[in-house]
Amino acid sequence: MTSALTSDSDTATTLTADQLNEMRAEARRRSAGLIDPCALNRIGCMPFYPEWATAVLGRDFPGVRWLHSWEITLLDMALDAEPNRPTPAAVRERQEKAREDHEALQRAAADAYAAKEAAWRQLRDRLPITVSVGHNWTLGHWESGYQSGREHIVAQEDLYLGRLRRKAKQVFCETPAKVTSGRRNKDPLRGVDRDDDGEDRIPTCKACLKVAERIARPTSKINDKEF
């Protein structure tokens, strides 16, 4: 047995070396080369860490299907002898690493969302009219290429800027051609929340964002009254 295995055994089970040796000898006598179906079913259903099974077996745990008959009996006996099995150090380390990784992903997601939110607020402040962001609850509309679930920019005032025309409550990406492009003339934007509910959403519709970027005032003219 390697020193690493001995070290793992010290933390994976509370059974002593003498207890394990006695149980191994008893398991060999009991099994007589035959597999006990009740013991096999039990170790297949009872939860235990591979490190614990390794400590009990005295060798790396290969999986239930690769155990010898006496090893099946041994693990069944060990489950009775140690109902409250400790959490091995290696498992605690993996759990701690998983927790740290999860927290890091959460922080990264929060930072990414904050950056998108800040970028949207800066863009919104540069728009010549008041807008809101509304969710589109319309089902997927494959004929026009629209999908449900997008967050759209909704004009809350009439917008007349060059050739661009949007009336209040119209979506930035809403055009007559796109609205009537369905085979059965169904509006793929009919499910958009067009009223400002006061919630701070971030637009996800690329077409709406493209229009917003095109009409946004330069940063140096944010405070100018003229566009």
C-alpha positions as a Markdown table, in Angstrom:
| # | Residue | x | y | z |
|---|---|---|---|---|
| 1 | Met | 0.0 | 0.0 | 0.0 |
| 2 | Thr | 1.4 | 3.4 | -1.0 |
| 3 | Ser | 1.9 | 6.2 | 1.4 |
| 4 | Ala | -0.7 | 8.3 | -0.4 |
| 5 | Leu | -3.2 | 5.5 | 0.0 |
| 6 | Thr | -2.4 | 5.3 | 3.7 |
| 7 | Ser | -2.8 | 9.1 | 4.1 |
| 8 | Asp | -6.2 | 8.9 | 2.3 |
| 9 | Ser | -7.3 | 6.0 | 4.5 |
| 10 | Asp | -6.5 | 8.0 | 7.6 |
| 11 | Thr | -9.2 | 10.6 | 6.7 |
| 12 | Ala | -11.7 | 8.4 | 4.7 |
| 13 | Thr | -12.7 | 6.0 | 7.4 |
| 14 | Thr | -12.8 | 5.8 | 11.2 |
| 15 | Leu | -12.2 | 2.1 | 11.2 |
| 16 | Thr | -8.8 | 1.1 | 12.5 |
| 17 | Ala | -6.3 | -1.0 | 10.7 |
| 18 | Asp | -6.9 | -3.9 | 13.1 |
| 19 | Gln | -10.7 | -3.7 | 12.5 |
| 20 | Leu | -10.2 | -3.6 | 8.7 |
| 21 | Asn | -7.9 | -6.6 | 8.8 |
| 22 | Glu | -10.4 | -8.6 | 10.8 |
| 23 | Met | -13.2 | -7.6 | 8.5 |
| 24 | Arg | -11.3 | -8.6 | 5.4 |
| 25 | Ala | -10.5 | -12.0 | 6.9 |
| 26 | Glu | -14.1 | -12.5 | 7.9 |
| 27 | Ala | -15.4 | -11.4 | 4.5 |
| 28 | Arg | -13.2 | -14.0 | 2.7 |
| 29 | Arg | -14.5 | -16.7 | 5.0 |
| 30 | Arg | -18.2 | -15.7 | 4.4 |
| 31 | Ser | -18.1 | -15.3 | 0.7 |
| 32 | Ala | -16.5 | -18.6 | -0.3 |
| 33 | Gly | -16.2 | -17.4 | -3.8 |
| 34 | Leu | -19.9 | -16.7 | -4.2 |
| 35 | Ile | -21.5 | -13.3 | -4.6 |
| 36 | Asp | -24.2 | -12.4 | -2.1 |
| 37 | Pro | -27.0 | -10.7 | -4.1 |
| 38 | Cys | -28.3 | -8.9 | -1.0 |
| 39 | Ala | -24.9 | -7.5 | -0.3 |
| 40 | Leu | -24.4 | -6.5 | -3.9 |
| 41 | Asn | -27.7 | -4.7 | -4.0 |
| 42 | Arg | -26.9 | -2.9 | -0.8 |
| 43 | Ile | -23.6 | -1.5 | -1.8 |
| 44 | Gly | -25.1 | -0.5 | -5.2 |
| 45 | Cys | -27.8 | 1.5 | -3.4 |
| 46 | Met | -26.0 | 2.8 | -0.3 |
| 47 | Pro | -24.1 | 6.1 | -0.8 |
| 48 | Phe | -20.4 | 6.1 | 0.0 |
| 49 | Tyr | -17.3 | 7.9 | -1.3 |
| 50 | Pro | -14.8 | 6.1 | -3.5 |
| 51 | Glu | -12.1 | 7.1 | -1.0 |
| 52 | Trp | -14.0 | 5.4 | 1.8 |
| 53 | Ala | -14.3 | 2.2 | -0.3 |
| 54 | Thr | -10.6 | 2.4 | -1.2 |
| 55 | Ala | -9.7 | 2.7 | 2.5 |
| 56 | Val | -11.8 | -0.4 | 3.4 |
| 57 | Leu | -10.6 | -2.5 | 0.5 |
| 58 | Gly | -7.0 | -1.6 | 0.9 |
| 59 | Arg | -6.7 | -0.9 | -2.9 |
| 60 | Asp | -8.2 | 1.6 | -5.3 |
| 61 | Phe | -11.9 | 1.2 | -5.6 |
| 62 | Pro | -12.6 | 0.0 | -9.2 |
| 63 | Gly | -16.4 | 0.3 | -9.2 |
| 64 | Val | -19.0 | -2.1 | -8.0 |
| 65 | Arg | -19.1 | -4.3 | -11.1 |
| 66 | Trp | -15.3 | -5.0 | -10.9 |
| 67 | Leu | -15.3 | -6.1 | -7.2 |
| 68 | His | -14.4 | -9.7 | -6.1 |
| 69 | Ser | -17.1 | -11.6 | -4.2 |
| 70 | Trp | -15.3 | -11.2 | -0.9 |
| 71 | Glu | -14.9 | -7.5 | -1.5 |
| 72 | Ile | -18.6 | -7.1 | -2.0 |
| 73 | Thr | -19.2 | -8.9 | 1.4 |
| 74 | Leu | -16.5 | -6.7 | 3.0 |
| 75 | Leu | -18.1 | -3.4 | 1.9 |
| 76 | Asp | -21.4 | -4.6 | 3.1 |
| 77 | Met | -19.9 | -5.4 | 6.5 |
| 78 | Ala | -18.2 | -2.0 | 6.5 |
| 79 | Leu | -21.4 | -0.2 | 5.8 |
| 80 | Asp | -22.9 | -1.8 | 9.0 |
| 81 | Ala | -19.7 | -1.1 | 11.0 |
| 82 | Glu | -19.5 | 2.5 | 10.0 |
| 83 | Pro | -23.0 | 4.0 | 9.4 |
| 84 | Asn | -21.7 | 7.6 | 9.8 |
| 85 | Arg | -18.9 | 7.7 | 7.3 |
| 86 | Pro | -16.7 | 10.7 | 7.4 |
| 87 | Thr | -16.1 | 13.1 | 4.4 |
| 88 | Pro | -12.6 | 12.4 | 3.1 |
| 89 | Ala | -10.2 | 15.3 | 2.9 |
| 90 | Ala | -9.9 | 14.9 | -0.9 |
| 91 | Val | -13.7 | 15.2 | -1.1 |
| 92 | Arg | -13.7 | 18.3 | 1.1 |
| 93 | Glu | -11.0 | 19.8 | -1.2 |
| 94 | Arg | -13.1 | 19.1 | -4.3 |
| 95 | Gln | -16.2 | 20.6 | -2.7 |
| 96 | Glu | -14.3 | 23.7 | -1.6 |
| 97 | Lys | -12.8 | 24.0 | -5.1 |
| 98 | Ala | -16.3 | 23.6 | -6.7 |
| 99 | Arg | -17.7 | 26.3 | -4.3 |
| 100 | Glu | -14.9 | 28.7 | -5.2 |
| 101 | Asp | -15.3 | 28.1 | -8.9 |
| 102 | His | -19.1 | 28.6 | -8.6 |
| 103 | Glu | -18.6 | 31.9 | -6.7 |
| 104 | Ala | -16.0 | 33.0 | -9.3 |
| 105 | Leu | -18.5 | 32.3 | -12.1 |
| 106 | Gln | -21.2 | 34.2 | -10.2 |
| 107 | Arg | -18.9 | 37.2 | -9.8 |
| 108 | Ala | -17.9 | 37.1 | -13.4 |
| 109 | Ala | -21.6 | 37.0 | -14.5 |
| 110 | Ala | -22.4 | 39.9 | -12.2 |
| 111 | Asp | -19.5 | 41.9 | -13.5 |
| 112 | Ala | -20.5 | 41.2 | -17.1 |
| 113 | Tyr | -24.1 | 42.2 | -16.4 |
| 114 | Ala | -23.1 | 45.4 | -14.7 |
| 115 | Ala | -20.9 | 46.3 | -17.7 |
| 116 | Lys | -23.8 | 45.7 | -20.1 |
| 117 | Glu | -26.1 | 47.7 | -17.9 |
| 118 | Ala | -23.7 | 50.6 | -17.8 |
| 119 | Ala | -23.2 | 50.5 | -21.5 |
| 120 | Trp | -27.0 | 50.5 | -22.1 |
| 121 | Arg | -27.6 | 53.4 | -19.7 |
| 122 | Gln | -24.9 | 55.4 | -21.5 |
| 123 | Leu | -26.5 | 54.7 | -24.9 |
| 124 | Arg | -30.0 | 55.4 | -23.6 |
| 125 | Asp | -28.9 | 58.8 | -22.2 |
| 126 | Arg | -27.7 | 59.7 | -25.7 |
| 127 | Leu | -31.0 | 58.9 | -27.4 |
| 128 | Pro | -33.1 | 61.9 | -28.6 |
| 129 | Ile | -36.3 | 60.5 | -27.1 |
| 130 | Thr | -37.4 | 58.7 | -24.0 |
| 131 | Val | -37.4 | 54.9 | -24.4 |
| 132 | Ser | -38.2 | 51.8 | -22.4 |
| 133 | Val | -37.3 | 48.1 | -22.8 |
| 134 | Gly | -40.1 | 45.6 | -23.3 |
| 135 | His | -40.0 | 41.8 | -23.4 |
| 136 | Asn | -41.5 | 40.1 | -26.4 |
| 137 | Trp | -43.8 | 37.3 | -25.4 |
| 138 | Thr | -44.7 | 36.3 | -29.0 |
| 139 | Leu | -44.0 | 32.7 | -29.9 |
| 140 | Gly | -41.1 | 32.1 | -32.3 |
| 141 | His | -41.8 | 33.3 | -35.8 |
| 142 | Trp | -39.5 | 31.4 | -38.2 |
| 143 | Glu | -40.9 | 33.0 | -41.3 |
| 144 | Ser | -39.7 | 36.5 | -40.4 |
| 145 | Gly | -36.6 | 35.4 | -38.5 |
| 146 | Tyr | -37.9 | 36.8 | -35.1 |
| 147 | Gln | -37.7 | 34.9 | -31.9 |
| 148 | Ser | -39.5 | 35.2 | -28.7 |
| 149 | Gly | -37.8 | 36.2 | -25.5 |
| 150 | Arg | -35.9 | 39.2 | -26.8 |
| 151 | Glu | -35.9 | 42.5 | -25.0 |
| 152 | His | -36.8 | 45.3 | -27.4 |
| 153 | Ile | -36.3 | 49.1 | -27.3 |
| 154 | Val | -39.7 | 50.8 | -27.3 |
| 155 | Ala | -40.2 | 54.4 | -28.2 |
| 156 | Gln | -42.2 | 56.3 | -25.5 |
| 157 | Glu | -42.4 | 59.5 | -27.7 |
| 158 | Asp | -42.8 | 60.1 | -31.4 |
| 159 | Leu | -39.4 | 60.0 | -33.2 |
| 160 | Tyr | -38.9 | 61.8 | -36.5 |
| 161 | Leu | -35.2 | 61.8 | -37.5 |
| 162 | Gly | -34.4 | 62.0 | -41.2 |
| 163 | Arg | -36.0 | 59.0 | -42.9 |
| 164 | Leu | -36.5 | 57.2 | -39.6 |
| 165 | Arg | -40.1 | 57.4 | -38.2 |
| 166 | Arg | -41.2 | 55.7 | -35.0 |
| 167 | Lys | -44.5 | 56.6 | -33.2 |
| 168 | Ala | -44.8 | 56.3 | -29.5 |
| 169 | Lys | -45.1 | 52.7 | -28.3 |
| 170 | Gln | -43.4 | 51.5 | -31.5 |
| 171 | Val | -40.4 | 49.1 | -31.3 |
| 172 | Phe | -37.1 | 50.4 | -32.8 |
| 173 | Cys | -36.8 | 47.4 | -35.0 |
| 174 | Glu | -40.4 | 47.5 | -36.1 |
| 175 | Thr | -41.0 | 48.2 | -39.8 |
| 176 | Pro | -44.0 | 47.6 | -42.0 |
| 177 | Ala | -42.1 | 45.1 | -44.1 |
| 178 | Lys | -41.0 | 43.0 | -41.1 |
| 179 | Val | -44.3 | 43.2 | -39.3 |
| 180 | Thr | -46.2 | 41.8 | -42.3 |
| 181 | Ser | -43.6 | 39.3 | -43.5 |
| 182 | Gly | -45.3 | 36.3 | -42.1 |
| 183 | Arg | -47.2 | 33.8 | -44.4 |
| 184 | Arg | -50.4 | 34.5 | -42.5 |
| 185 | Asn | -49.6 | 38.1 | -41.9 |
| 186 | Lys | -49.0 | 37.7 | -38.2 |
| 187 | Asp | -47.1 | 40.3 | -36.3 |
| 188 | Pro | -44.0 | 38.7 | -34.7 |
| 189 | Leu | -43.8 | 41.7 | -32.3 |
| 190 | Arg | -47.4 | 41.6 | -31.1 |
| 191 | Gly | -46.3 | 40.3 | -27.7 |
| 192 | Val | -44.0 | 43.1 | -26.8 |
| 193 | Asp | -44.6 | 45.0 | -23.5 |
| 194 | Arg | -44.9 | 48.5 | -24.9 |
| 195 | Asp | -45.6 | 50.3 | -21.7 |
| 196 | Asp | -42.8 | 51.5 | -19.4 |
| 197 | Asp | -43.2 | 49.5 | -16.2 |
| 198 | Gly | -40.3 | 51.1 | -14.5 |
| 199 | Glu | -38.0 | 48.0 | -14.5 |
| 200 | Asp | -34.4 | 48.4 | -15.7 |
| 201 | Arg | -34.0 | 45.9 | -18.4 |
| 202 | Ile | -31.2 | 45.6 | -20.9 |
| 203 | Pro | -32.2 | 45.3 | -24.6 |
| 204 | Thr | -31.0 | 42.1 | -26.4 |
| 205 | Cys | -32.5 | 42.7 | -29.8 |
| 206 | Lys | -29.6 | 43.4 | -32.1 |
| 207 | Ala | -31.8 | 45.2 | -34.7 |
| 208 | Cys | -33.1 | 47.6 | -32.0 |
| 209 | Leu | -29.6 | 48.3 | -30.7 |
| 210 | Lys | -28.4 | 48.9 | -34.2 |
| 211 | Val | -31.0 | 51.6 | -34.7 |
| 212 | Ala | -30.2 | 53.1 | -31.3 |
| 213 | Glu | -26.5 | 53.3 | -32.1 |
| 214 | Arg | -27.4 | 55.0 | -35.4 |
| 215 | Ile | -29.5 | 57.8 | -33.9 |
| 216 | Ala | -27.6 | 58.3 | -30.6 |
| 217 | Arg | -26.1 | 61.7 | -30.1 |
| 218 | Pro | -22.3 | 62.0 | -29.8 |
| 219 | Thr | -21.0 | 61.9 | -26.2 |
| 220 | Ser | -19.8 | 65.5 | -26.5 |
| 221 | Lys | -23.3 | 66.6 | -27.3 |
| 222 | Ile | -25.3 | 64.8 | -24.6 |
| 223 | Asn | -26.2 | 68.1 | -23.0 |
| 224 | Asp | -27.0 | 69.9 | -26.3 |
| 225 | Lys | -30.6 | 70.5 | -27.0 |
| 226 | Glu | -30.1 | 70.2 | -30.8 |
| 227 | Phe | -29.3 | 66.8 | -32.4 |
